[in-house]
Amino acid sequence: EPEVTQTPSHQVTQMGQEVILRCVPISNHLYFYWYRQILGQKVEFLVSFYNNEISEKSEIFDDQFSVERPDGSNFTLKIRSTKLEDSAMYFCASSETRVGETQYFGPGTRLLVL
Amino acid sequence: AQSVTQPDIHITVSEGASLELRCNYSYGATPYLFWYVQSPGQGLQLLLKYFSGDTLVQGIKGFEAEFKRSQSSFNLRKPSVHWSDAAEYFCAVGERGGNTGKLIFGQGTTLQVKP
């Protein structure tokens, strides 16, 4: 069964460093998402991406964040200058279409900023 | 603003017992409704979803959920819990008429199953 994959599974970085989280969505999907979950808190929407552009972003998704689909398979989330409060589990998801369709989630990347 | 509340942070049930996980939402209209499950080290897996029609929806692994518009609820049920059901369960809503498909999640309920 097709699945969304994410790398790395864990990442530790120093505050102020740039990190890139990688995701490979399901191959025929067209809509891509990033969510995050700070420990003990809700899963929060960060950004949705379609047709090589952001379709919606949350208040969390400030100028420090960017997303890219550099080739036909990868979908990346970059945090330019990490802060302590960026420590969280980051989930990538994809869906064939958008509204109401099932989003398939990856296993997540746990980011720890020291 | 849309919101989802899962009142129970942690629930423990005995294996074979019935289960009900509560979910309430706040939304201007009827949203799309989802239940996801997350086992340790795994991603979020869809259990079931409600779009329209029959308010009782069946999902995988023997789960079902009932949409009650009057109570703004979408509670998840299972008649007999198995030890493998121990996991974290998330209720989520999606906008109707939105153009991005973003999901808004509840806090999650951790289910522990006693032998």
Chai-1 contact restraints between the chains, C-beta under 6 A:
chainA,res_idxA,chainB,res_idxB,connection_type,confidence,min_distance_angstrom,max_distance_angstrom,comment,restraint_id
A,Y31,B,G101,contact,1.0,0.0,6.0,A-B,restraint_1
A,K42,B,F105,contact,1.0,0.0,6.0,A-B,restraint_2
A,K42,B,Q107,contact,1.0,0.0,6.0,A-B,restraint_3
A,V43,B,F105,contact,1.0,0.0,6.0,A-B,restraint_4
A,F45,B,K102,contact,1.0,0.0,6.0,A-B,restraint_5
A,S48,B,T100,contact,1.0,0.0,6.0,A-B,restraint_6
A,S48,B,K102,contact,1.0,0.0,6.0,A-B,restraint_7
A,S55,B,T100,contact,1.0,0.0,6.0,A-B,restraint_8
A,E56,B,T100,contact,1.0,0.0,6.0,A-B,restraint_9
A,E56,B,K102,contact,1.0,0.0,6.0,A-B,restraint_10
A,R98,B,G101,contact,1.0,0.0,6.0,A-B,restraint_11
A,V99,B,G98,contact,1.0,0.0,6.0,A-B,restraint_12
A,V99,B,G101,contact,1.0,0.0,6.0,A-B,restraint_13
A,G100,B,Y32,contact,1.0,0.0,6.0,A-B,restraint_14
A,G100,B,F51,contact,1.0,0.0,6.0,A-B,restraint_15
A,T102,B,L46,contact,1.0,0.0,6.0,A-B,restraint_16
A,F105,B,G43,contact,1.0,0.0,6.0,A-B,restraint_17
A,F105,B,L44,contact,1.0,0.0,6.0,A-B,restraint_18
A,G106,B,G43,contact,1.0,0.0,6.0,A-B,restraint_19
A,P107,B,Q42,contact,1.0,0.0,6.0,A-B,restraint_20
A,P107,B,G43,contact,1.0,0.0,6.0,A-B,restraint_21
